[in-house]
Each structure stands twice: as C-alpha cells, then as structure tokens.
Amino acid sequence: MADVHMSNITGLLDIDSIVQGLLQAKARDIQKLQNKRATLQAQASSLSNLLGALNELNNFVGTINVSNLFKGKKVTIGDPNILSATAQSDTPNLNIRDLTVSKLSQEEIRVSQGGVNDLNSTLSATTFTLRYWISNTTYEEKEINFSGGTLKDLVNAINSAQDKIEASILFDGTSYKLMLSEKDVANSTKETTIDSSVIEISSGNLPTQLGSLETLQNAQNAEIKIGSNTFTSPSNTFNNIISGLTLTVYKEGSTYLSVEDDYSQVSSNLSSLIEKINSLIDLINSQTAKGGIFQGNAVVTQIKPQIFSLMKPLINLGIINLDDNGKYSLNTDTLNTLIKENPNTLQSAINQVKNNLSSALEDLISVINSYKSIQDRQIESINQKIETLQKILKKEEEKLRLEFSKIETLMYNNEQLRQRLESLAKPISEILKD
C-alpha cells in the first residue's frame, strides 16, 4: 500500500512557498508566452478591423458604374400634384411647356339589377359564361358553374374561376347586389362606350334573384395631350411615349415638364468613396500612431501612401484635397466646373481610380489575410506551448509537494522520537541523582 502524506500538518515546513519558489522560473516562462499571445491576439483583432474596412471599401468600389454616373436624367414637373415622371439614360433632354391631363383611367364597374335583403339568402343554381374584352377584337371567357348558395358563395365561385374580373358585394342601402369590376385595367386596351361593355355575360344568366347586369361606371382610358398630340393609356401610367420617359397622372390639369442631364450621382458617389477611405485612414492612423499596436509596421503603414498614389488622377484634377492627417475632401466647385466643361476627362479619371483601387484593394486584402493567418498560427502554437508547460508544471508541482510532504513526515517522526527520548531520559536522570 502506498504511503499517504499530508502537507503542512506539523507546520514545520512552508511547503507552498517552497514549491512556488522552485517553480517560479517555469511560471515566468508561461507568463511570457501569455503576454506574447495577448499581443498577437490584439494585433489579430486589429487586423480583422482593418480587413473589415478594406472589404467595405472594396465592395463599394465594385458597385460604382462609372458610365451610368454620367447618364442620369433629372425630371422637373411644374405641378407634381398633376403627374410625376421618371426618365432613363436614353431620354432626350426636352422642355414641354404644354402638357395637359384631360382624362384619368377608370375601370368598368357593373352590378346586378336585383339583389337579396339577407346575405344568408339562398340563390338558385345556374351556369353562365363571363366574358372580358381585352381589346375591341379580343376577349377571354370563363364558364362559371354555380351550384347554388349565398351571394358570398357566388362571389367566391367567380373569383376562383378567373383572374380578369373581381367579384364583390355591393349594398345599395336596400339590398345586397353582385358587383363586377376590372381587376387589371393596365392589360386592357378597350375603352367602353354607352352601348358596349368590357364585362359581359355572353351566355347563360345570373341567378334569377339577381337579374341582369347594369353599368355603374364605364371603363375609361387615361388621356394626355402634348401640344397637338393626344396619347391614351388603359392605366394612369404612360410608358415610352418619349424614349425612356414614364408618366403617371394623378388628376386633370395642365403643367410643364423638362428633362435634363443629372450628374448628382457623380458627386454622391465620390463623397461616399471619400467617406469610406477616410474611415480606413482613421483606423490606420490609430493603429500606427505612437504607442499604436502597428507602430512602425511596414505592412500597415504602407497602405496610406498607396491609396494616395491610387487617388492621384482625381487629386491632379483638383477635385480631391488632402489634409495633414492624410484625409481627403471633395472640392465641389472644381467638380461642378469639370462636369459642365469637360465631363469626359472627369469620367476617365474616375474610371482610372476605380480600376486602380479594385486591383490594389484585392492585393491588400490578400496580404492582410496572409499576415493574419500567420498570426493565427503563431497564437495556436503559443497556446500549445502554454498547455504543454502547464501540464509539466502541474506534474512537477505534484512531485515536489509529494517529496516535501515526505520530508515533513520524516521531520515530524524525528520530532516525536526526540520527545519520547527526552521523556525517558528525565526519569533516569532523576534516579541517578538519588
């Protein structure tokens, strides 16, 4: 059976202090590794922040379509309550002084002549064909098989059978009637007259309780006049009456409309680019300043001069200014002058900066990722070393505590023996005195 030893029972030895003193050198080695790991972890975290800023800048640069920045169009409406408009890049610049909205679109609405006084009343079964005129010569038909039921059941049967006409219930103050209205007027081109309808029952009849259909509201196309020209649309939206121009009318009336080049996207995109670059520079400045985690680090400090070199096409045009901290600002006066006087030169410079940034940022991101991977591997290696040293330290501590507990036990036994010898020696000495 193995000996059992308990430390510090007698108080003859301060085993804790002795063991800690003997293991102090190895503990210092672990502490050094932990400090190095903490530094590397802080650097890895900073590199992650730097990668985030670089990726954000790179993603934004990738979204810039330089050609489209110079194709914008601005639409001005005299009275936006009458209509609104959007223009595409192919819309010519124009100035329309005489634009009149003479009609608004409206869908045809038809209701049954008869009705029921109670929504729970039962309608008779019937079969009828519902016709919807898409144009003056084209129509679609759907057969409705109604096996009887309430007015709501008839509404459901009509709506589930087709998608051109919307059935609903109208209460006129006295009875409940079937109401049918156009569901998608934009796809219809037929404008009804007094003696024609878009919605018809071409064969069969409604339930006898409802009678025939009568018109509550005629279908009407929207109509606008530009000068002496008249344009119609089944909906309140007019597409491509002029290339790329879309008009949406809201009420009848006259107004004016103009279309001109719009370069506001140039300014807004350059402002956003500068904002993201400045955010990156702020981060780099904080990391490379005196006492910063990457002070003197060539991998990080070289980013700022590289960006400056990439931005030179715009800096040389005087569009972008640079302050003492390496941060950029937009010179809007110079920008606006170039847009008016030499947009091709400006477009070429922006395109060059975009291409240069795209290529350089991809390389930078790759370099920083590699650098971070190296640090991650170093951190992992240090973790393994710390774990190994901690295991060794624990074994040595257990071994030393065992050895010193044996010594303490031996010292305790010796002390007990000494005390017994003294107790025996005292009576003998007293006998000898006698």
N, C-alpha and C positions, 0 to 999 in steps of 0.2 A: 504494500500500500504506500502511495507517495506521501511524503511529508507535507503537512499543511502549515503554512507560515502566514502570520498576520502582521502587518507593518504598524509601527508606531504604537504598539501596545504598551511598551515599557517607557516610551518617551526618551530612551537612551540615544536614539538617532533621529534626526530630522530627515527622513528618507525623501520626502517630497522635494525639499530644497536641494539635496544632494543629487537626485536624479535629474531635476530640471537643469542644474548647473552642468552636469555631464553631457546633457543632450542639447545644450544651448547652441552649439555650433551648427548642428544639423537643423535646428529650428530656424536659425538665421538664414540658412540656405533656402528653406521653404519660403520664408518671408520675402527674400529677394525675388524668388520666382513669382510669388503672388503679386508683388509690386510691378514686376515686368508685365505680367498678364494684365493687370489693371490698366497700365499704359497702353498696351496693344488693344485692349477692348475699347478704351476711349477713342483711340485712333480709328478702329474699325467702325465705331458708331458715327464718327465724324465723316468717314469715307462714305457711309451709307447716306448721310445727309447730302454730301456732295454729289453722289450718284443720282439722288432724287432730283436735285436742282438741274443737273446736266440733262437728265432724261426729260424733265419738264420742258426745258428749253429746246431740246432736240425734237420732241413731239410737236411743239408749237411751230417750229421752223418747217416741219414736214407738212403742216396744214396750210401753209401760205401758198396760194396760187397766184403768182406774180402777174400773169397775164390777165386774170379776172379782176385784179385790183384796179386795172385801168379800163375796165369795160362797164363799170357801174353807170346806172342811169338814175337821175332824180326826177320825180314827177311832182309838179306843183298844181294844185287844184284851187280854183277861186273860191268855191263853196263846198267844203268836204261833206256837208250835210246832204248834198245832192248826189254825189258819187265819189268813189275812190278809184285809184288806178295804180297798177304796177307795170314797170317796163323792164324788158330784158336787154341784154347787150346788143341785140340786133335791131332794137327800136331806134328809128332815126330821131335826131333832135328836131323838135317841132314846137309850134306855138299856135294852138287852136283858140281863137277868140270867140267863136260862135258855136257852142255845143249845148244842145237842148235835149233834155229828157222829157219826151212827150207822153210816154206810157210806161207803166210798171207791169211786170209779169204777174199774172194771177192764174191759179189752177181752176179748172172747171169743178163745180160742186153741184151734184144732183141729189135730190131727195125723193122719197116715195110720197105720193099724194095722200095715201092713207097711213094709218098708224094704229097703235094699241094704247089703251089707257093704263094698262098694267104691264110692267116688264116681265111678269111671270105668266102672262097670257101665252097660249099655245098657237103658233102659226101653222097653217096647213103645209103639207109636203108638196114639193114642186121641183122641177128641173128646168133650168134656163141657161142660156149662153150669154156670157158677159163679154162685150166687145170693147176694145180700147184702140182708138185711132192714133197711131204713131205719126202719121203724116196724112196728107189729103188722099193718098192712094194705098196706104199700108196700115194694117191693123193686126192686133192679136186677139184671139178668142180663147176663153176657158169655159168649160161646161161646169156648172155648179149643181151638184146633186144634193138637195136639201130634203132630209127625211122627216122634217117637222121638228118643232121645238120652239124655244123662245126667240125673241128678236136677237138676243146676245148670241144664241147658237147660230143663227143665220149670219151674223157679222163674222163669227169665227170661221164658218164654212167658206165664206167669200175670201177672207184674208189668207187662209191656209191653202187655197186653190191657185192663187196667182200673186204677182208682186207689182203690178202696174197700178192697181186701184186700191185705195184704202177705204174699207168699210167701217162705219162707226154709227153711233146712235144720236139722233137729234131730238131734243124735247122742245116743242114749239109753244109750250105753255099749256097745251091741252092734251096732246098725245105724243107718244114716242114713235119716231119715224126712222127708217133706214136712210143713212147719208153715205154717198159715194163721192170720193174726191181723188184727183190725180195724185199719185204717190211720188212720181219723179218727173216733174214738168221739164227738167233740163233735157230729157231724152225724147221729148215730144216736139214736133215742128208744126203741128196743126193748130191754127187759131180758129176757134169756133165763131160761127155767125148765128143770127137769130134762128135760122132753120136747120142748123146742124149741131151735133154734139160730139165730144171726144169720147164720152162714156155712153154706151148704149146696151140695151138688151136686144140682141139680134134674133133670138128665137126663144120660145117659152115665155113664161111670165113669173113675176114675183108671187109670193103667197098672196092669196085673194084679199087678205086683210090689209095689204099694203098698197094694192093697186099698181099704177104705172109710175114712171119717173118723171119729174119735172125739174127744170133747171133753176137752181138757186143763184149760181154765179157762173157766167160764161168764161171760158178759157180765153186768156189774152196774152199776146207776146209783148215783151218789153220793146220799146222803140226809142231810138235816139236819132237826132239829126245833127250832122256836122256840115255846116254850110248848107249846100243844096242836096246833100246825100242823106238818105234815110237807111238806118240799119235796124234789124229786128233780131230778137233772141227769145226762145221759149222761157228762159230763166232771166233773172235780173243781172246776169253776167254776160259780157260780150268779150269773146276771145279773138285776138288777131285780126280785128278789123283794120288795124295797122300793125305791121310786123312786131311781134313780141309784146304788144300792149294789151292789157286786160283791164276792162272797166267793169265796175259793179255799181249799179244805180240804186238809190235809196228813195228818192222822191222826185216828182216832176219839177222842172225848173231849168233855168239857163245858167251856165257858168263858163269858165275858160279853163284850159288845160295846157301845160307846157312840159316838154321833156328836154333835159339837158344832161351833159356828161356829169358824172358824180365820182369824184376822186376821194371821197371821205374815207373809203376803206384803206387807201394808201396811208393816210395819217394814223388811223386807228391801229392798223397792223404794225406800223413802225413803233408806235407808242407802246403797244403790248410787247413787242420784241425787246425794246429798251428796258421795260419794266422787269422782264424775266432775266435779262442779262445783269441788271443792277442787283437783283436779288441774289444771283450767283456770285457776283463780286463782293457783296456784303458778307456772304458766307465765307468766301476765300479770305477776305481781309481779317475776319475774326479768327480764322484758323491759322493764319500765317503771321499775325502781329506778334510783337514781343511777348513772350510767355505763352503764345498760342501753341496748340498741340502739333501743328505742322510748321512751326517757325524754321525757316531755312530748308524746308523740304522741297527739292527741285521738282518733284512730280506735281505738286500742288501749286507752287509759286509760278510755274511757267504758264499756267492757264490764262492769267490776266494779259500778259503781253501777246499771247497767241490770239486771244479774242480781239485785241486792239488791231492786230495785223489783218484779221478777217473782216473787220468793220471799215477798213481804210477806204474802199470805194465810196462809201457814204460820207465818211469824215472828210475826204478830199473835196467833195461837192459842197461842204459847209452845212450839210443837213443835220449832222450829229456833232455835238460838242462834248468835250471830255474835261472833267474837273480833276483836282489834285489827288483825289482818292480813287481815280480810275473809273468813276461812274459816268454814265452817258446821259445826255438830254437832247431833246428834239428841237431843232431850230425851225419853228413853224413858218416864219417869214420866208426863209430861203426855200423851204419845201414848197410853199404855195407858189412862189415865183417860178420854180422849176416845173411844177405841174402845168402852169399856164404856158410857159415859154419853151420848155424842152422836155416834154414828158418821156420821149424815147430814151434820152440819156438817163433820166431817173429810173425808168423801168429796167434798163440794162444794169445799172448799179445795184438795184435791189435784187435782181436775179443773180448777179455775181455773188453778193453777200449770202444769199440763201444757199446757193450751191456750195460755197466755201464752208459755211457753217455746218451744213449737213454732213459733209465729208469729215471735217475736223472733229465734230462732236462725236461721231461714231467711233473715231480713233481714240478720243479722250476717254469715252465711256469704257472702251475695251481695256485701255491702260489702267484706269482706276479699278475696274473689276479684277484685273490680274493682280494689282497691288493688294487689294482687299483679300483676294484668295490666298496670297502669300501670308498675310497677317492672320487669317483664319487658321491656316495650317500651323503657324507658329503658336497661336493660342492653344490649339489642340495638343501640340507637342508639349507645351508647358503644363497643361492640365495632366497629361500622362506622367510627366516627371514629378509633379507635385503629389499625385496619387501614389506613385512608387515610393517617394521619400516618406510620405506619411505612413505608409504600411511598414517601411523599415523602422521608422522612428517609434511606431507603436510596439513593434516586436522588441526593439532594444529597451524601451521603457519597461515593458513587462519583464524582460530578462533582468534588468538592473534592480527593479523592485523586488523580484524573487531573491536575487543574491543578497541584497541588503536586508531583506526580512530574515534570511538565514543567519546573517551576521548578528542581527538584533536578537534573534532567538538564542544564538550561542552566547552573546553577551549577557542575556537575561539568565540563562542557565548557570553561567560562571558566577554571576552576582548571587544567585540563590545558593550555590555551593560555598561561596565565600561567607555568606551569612550563617550557614549551618556550621561551618568550621569555627567561626568566631563564637557561636553559641556553645560549641563543645569545648572550646579552649578555655572559656571563662570558668566552668566548674573545676577543671583540672588545676587552673592557676590558684583557685581558692583552696583546694586540697593541699597543694604544695606549700601554701602559706602556713597552713596548720601544722 
